[in-house]
Amino acid sequence: MRFDGLRFTVFDKRNTPEFKSNVVTALLEDGAQALWIGTDRGLNRFRNSKFSLFPAKDGLADNSIFTVAEDHGAIFG
């Protein structure tokens, strides 16, 4: 969800193809001000007004993300 000062915009799997689930389990704003969103179906990043999906097939141990952490610029889910 985003608030521009006047309106809320909801991002979910109906209007955002990168969201494979509406179940958000973890959030992290990293040092570069990107928002990392853990779900039960993968890890999403919101940066520069664009979403990117990082599913297990891209190297995560599992699609269920319950914790997101940053360590010296590296993101762990």
C-alpha positions in Angstrom: 0.0 0.0 0.0 1.2 3.5 -0.8 -0.1 6.8 0.4 0.7 9.9 -1.7 -0.7 12.4 0.7 -4.2 12.2 -0.8 -4.9 8.6 -1.8 -3.9 5.1 -0.9 -2.8 2.7 -3.6 -3.0 -1.0 -2.8 -0.5 -3.4 -4.4 -1.6 -7.0 -4.4 -1.6 -10.1 -6.6 -4.5 -8.7 -8.7 -2.7 -5.6 -9.9 1.0 -6.4 -9.4 2.2 -9.5 -11.4 5.3 -9.8 -9.1 3.1 -10.6 -6.1 2.3 -14.3 -6.1 0.5 -13.9 -2.7 -1.2 -11.3 -0.6 0.2 -12.8 2.6 3.0 -10.5 3.7 5.2 -12.1 6.4 8.2 -9.8 6.6 9.3 -6.2 5.7 12.6 -4.5 5.5 13.8 -1.2 4.2 17.4 -1.6 3.3 20.3 0.9 3.4 19.6 1.9 -0.2 15.9 2.6 0.7 14.5 -0.4 -1.2 11.6 -2.1 0.4 11.9 -5.9 0.7 8.6 -7.8 1.1 8.6 -11.4 2.3 5.6 -13.5 1.4 4.6 -17.1 1.6 5.4 -17.4 -2.1 8.7 -15.5 -2.5 10.6 -12.4 -1.8 9.7 -9.1 -3.5 11.7 -5.9 -3.8 10.2 -2.4 -4.4 12.9 0.0 -5.7 12.6 3.0 -8.0 8.8 2.5 -8.2 9.2 -1.0 -9.6 8.6 -4.5 -8.0 10.9 -7.4 -8.6 10.2 -11.0 -7.5 12.9 -13.4 -6.2 11.4 -16.9 -6.0 13.1 -20.0 -4.7 14.1 -21.0 -8.3 16.4 -17.9 -8.2 18.4 -19.2 -5.3 16.3 -18.9 -2.2 16.1 -21.9 0.0 12.3 -21.8 0.0 9.5 -19.6 -1.2 8.1 -19.1 2.3 9.9 -16.0 3.7 9.4 -15.2 7.4 12.4 -13.0 8.1 14.3 -10.5 6.0 17.7 -9.1 7.2 20.5 -7.0 5.8 24.1 -7.6 6.6 26.7 -5.3 5.1 24.5 -4.6 2.0 23.5 -8.3 1.5 19.8 -9.2 1.9 18.9 -12.5 3.5 15.4 -14.1 3.4 
